[in-house]
């Protein structure tokens, strides 16, 4: 009996020892892969070439992160060069240089790097890829220049096309062009660092021309507002909204004058002690040819415990809040 018990103990010890060995082997098999040297010690950026590494769930994600890192590296370099120019104002050199440097870094990080080459990529583990990319500075400069040329060619085409339509459509084309060129100063900054001989004056001149033409056209546009008896209290919110857009409100004529008409059908009602003014509002915008270029129908209900007239004023308040929230253009049925 004792021998049998002793044999069982030996068997259990043997099984535990074997299990431990297997567990150790399993741990050894799941050890992390050793990082490749190109990732652990990547090439350093040179005066001619940018390098960056990235990690992600897949190859594309890793490349995107590497490009973001490259843009960050480039922004730091640009900000450093910018700060070295010693921006001085009112004796606060250090603080101003620091502020400008931070702004430059933040903006340049948004620049899209479209010219790059993937030098190495490797699947490090489950949903874990690493890559090494590089970008030739001169080729990156050329790609940015080509993109700028295409951008301004497209803008000029859009503006030319808009000349066939009314002045508000033309104004929208300039407004869109202004928005599309918001990133151009940052691109020019990068291009100047990539190529010290680059002259940005041509592109700056194009941006100034767009701004100038926008301002000139806006100053020449006039709008008149006509409201029926039930809509008189809606005129003030419209005037305020258009004023914020710097649109002139006055009587006029000609191809750059527009007419806004507002009419309301108000139903008087009451509910639970409240006076109600159920207002069906119709807004129409016409050009000098009497063609409708914008329209909107709104249903707004005003209410008050102080009577119907106050309920009507409540409609105007809600109408004004709608203009502030959504913009006067949307409320009028226009793209302003």
Secondary structure as the mmCIF struct_conf table of DSSP 4:
data_model
#
loop_
_struct_conf.conf_type_id
_struct_conf.id
_struct_conf.beg_label_comp_id
_struct_conf.beg_label_asym_id
_struct_conf.beg_label_seq_id
_struct_conf.end_label_comp_id
_struct_conf.end_label_asym_id
_struct_conf.end_label_seq_id
HELX_RH_AL_P HELX_RH_AL_P1 UNK A 2 UNK A 29
TURN_TY1_P TURN_TY1_P1 UNK A 30 UNK A 30
HELX_LH_PP_P HELX_LH_PP_P1 UNK A 31 UNK A 36
HELX_RH_AL_P HELX_RH_AL_P2 UNK A 37 UNK A 40
TURN_TY1_P TURN_TY1_P2 UNK A 41 UNK A 41
HELX_LH_PP_P HELX_LH_PP_P2 UNK A 42 UNK A 45
BEND BEND1 UNK A 47 UNK A 48
STRN STRN1 UNK A 49 UNK A 56
BEND BEND2 UNK A 57 UNK A 58
HELX_RH_AL_P HELX_RH_AL_P3 UNK A 59 UNK A 83
TURN_TY1_P TURN_TY1_P3 UNK A 84 UNK A 85
BEND BEND3 UNK A 89 UNK A 89
TURN_TY1_P TURN_TY1_P4 UNK A 90 UNK A 91
HELX_RH_AL_P HELX_RH_AL_P4 UNK A 93 UNK A 108
TURN_TY1_P TURN_TY1_P5 UNK A 109 UNK A 110
STRN STRN2 UNK A 117 UNK A 125
TURN_TY1_P TURN_TY1_P6 UNK A 126 UNK A 127
STRN STRN3 UNK A 128 UNK A 136
HELX_RH_AL_P HELX_RH_AL_P5 UNK A 137 UNK A 162
TURN_TY1_P TURN_TY1_P7 UNK A 163 UNK A 164
BEND BEND4 UNK A 165 UNK A 165
HELX_RH_AL_P HELX_RH_AL_P6 UNK A 167 UNK A 180
TURN_TY1_P TURN_TY1_P8 UNK A 181 UNK A 183
HELX_RH_AL_P HELX_RH_AL_P7 UNK A 184 UNK A 194
TURN_TY1_P TURN_TY1_P9 UNK A 196 UNK A 197
HELX_RH_AL_P HELX_RH_AL_P8 UNK A 201 UNK A 220
STRN STRN4 UNK A 222 UNK A 227
HELX_RH_3T_P HELX_RH_3T_P1 UNK A 229 UNK A 234
HELX_RH_AL_P HELX_RH_AL_P9 UNK A 235 UNK A 244
TURN_TY1_P TURN_TY1_P10 UNK A 245 UNK A 246
STRN STRN5 UNK A 248 UNK A 249
BEND BEND5 UNK A 250 UNK A 250
BEND BEND6 UNK A 254 UNK A 254
TURN_TY1_P TURN_TY1_P11 UNK A 255 UNK A 256
STRN STRN6 UNK A 257 UNK A 271
TURN_TY1_P TURN_TY1_P12 UNK A 272 UNK A 273
STRN STRN7 UNK A 274 UNK A 286
TURN_TY1_P TURN_TY1_P13 UNK A 288 UNK A 289
STRN STRN8 UNK A 292 UNK A 304
BEND BEND7 UNK A 305 UNK A 306
HELX_RH_AL_P HELX_RH_AL_P10 UNK A 308 UNK A 326
HELX_RH_AL_P HELX_RH_AL_P11 UNK A 328 UNK A 332
TURN_TY1_P TURN_TY1_P14 UNK A 333 UNK A 333
BEND BEND8 UNK A 334 UNK A 334
#
